[in-house]
Amino acid sequence: MKAIYLTGFMGAGKTTIGAKLGEALHLPVIDTDQFIEEKVGKRIADIFSENGEQTFREYERSYLKEIPTSDIVITTGGGIVIQEENRQWMLENGHVIFLYCDIEKIFERVQIDPARPLFDTEKKENTIKLYNERMPFYNEAHYKLDTTEKNLAEVVTDILSWLHTQKGGNNN
């Protein structure tokens, strides 16, 4: 089976859904942010504060290609889609699933978290702007699933059903 890439804005549920999807499919799950942290030896927030976003995006682009492209669920950082090269890599090497969530629900889900360096709780409009800027990139996915009002089981069931329509989720 091709890799399954879960994309979406922070708070859309990528990590939680990815873990449950991995269980359901009996596949390992890799989180791109955790993968980068292990490779670099720094937390994402520290990379942003010490080296800047551009350096982080370089790591993201480079390390994405080190992750296997079959029999795996990959949960991505919310900004991985801003680089054309990353979007193309994921589209060519796996099933890209965009976990859409309404921005107001995201604000409910995401509280102050130092692991979310681009989440701006003080200036909601900056986060909304970031959300809107990324939306066209997320929408390039093979499949879009609205997680706003769904529970975990419903989302996983929807993904499994969609994968089944993709020739059983096999390499296609």
Secondary structure, 3 states (H helix, E strand, C coil): CEEEEEECCCCCCHHHHHHHHHHHHCCCEEEHHHHHHHHHCCCHHHHHHHHCHHHHHHHHHHHHCCCCCECCEEECCCCHHHCHHHHHHHHHHEEEEEEECCHHHHHHHCCCCCCCCCCCCCCHHHHHHHHHHHHHHHCCCCEEEECCCCCHHHHHHHHHHHHHHCHHHCCC
